[in-house]
Amino acid sequence: MSKLEMVKQSPDEEKHTADAEGIRVEGDKVFSCGDDGKVKVFDRDLKLIKDFTAHDYAVYDVFAFGDTLFTGSIDTKIKVWDINTFELKKTIEGHEEAVRKFCTDGKLIYAGDEKGLVRGYTPAGDSTVSYNVVEEVWSMYAKEDLLYTVRDRGITITQVKGEDNKYFHVQSLEGRAPIHATNDLLVFPDTSGLSLEVRENNKASHFALKGQLKGPEMIITAVGGHGTMLVTGGWDAELRLWDLTTMKETGRCSIPGVPNGIAVCENGDVYAAGVDGFVCKLKAST
């Protein structure tokens, strides 16, 4: 059986002073954001490099793309930062409600808000297209010309045409945020939030159900993964490690609180951030 073990937890003086909302890994840096308006930058050993106030209000997501860092906030603004100097490059307005999530198709960075507006930006932060998906965006993923948006309950998959509000509905799936996807697989909690559905990430198969992951005893709040390795966490303040090949749980570990974000790296490094501002590192190994 694989192991999932705690490696390090950020000390009280370095954690967020309010709930942490998200965590991302890019290269040798780990980025977290929180309701205190801050972004914290760590090295891969979770040594704090820098923290700075990105917005005056809660930061719901942070997203790294090349040499640029995007932050989205309840203040409805997106800010674009230099990923090395952390200098502000641009402030973007245009969303009318809180900006909740970012994702990329490899070309554009998409931002989804609580009004249901998804806007696409170039890596420089220039607006290109917008799609009104009607319902608030709690989780999001993009693949080629497909855009997956998730409200609290319900996954909507649309094919976008690269022009404002030019798209058509591909499929709706029962489920809830958060969503995790690879080129081959689509994973998300069912409507109860207690089990995970694993589906083919292929519109030709109509996103056919491949299996279910059962085991969490409380509602799932965060999902992350790399390849066939999946990590979930929820209200039980535990992270669970899953093998998507066998559809089995292979390890678990208690963490400092309920996670709002999980990032999983190819080498088995796992980072989580959540309630009361904690940020921690775990290691998955066989």
Disulfide bonds with the S-S distance in Angstrom:
none
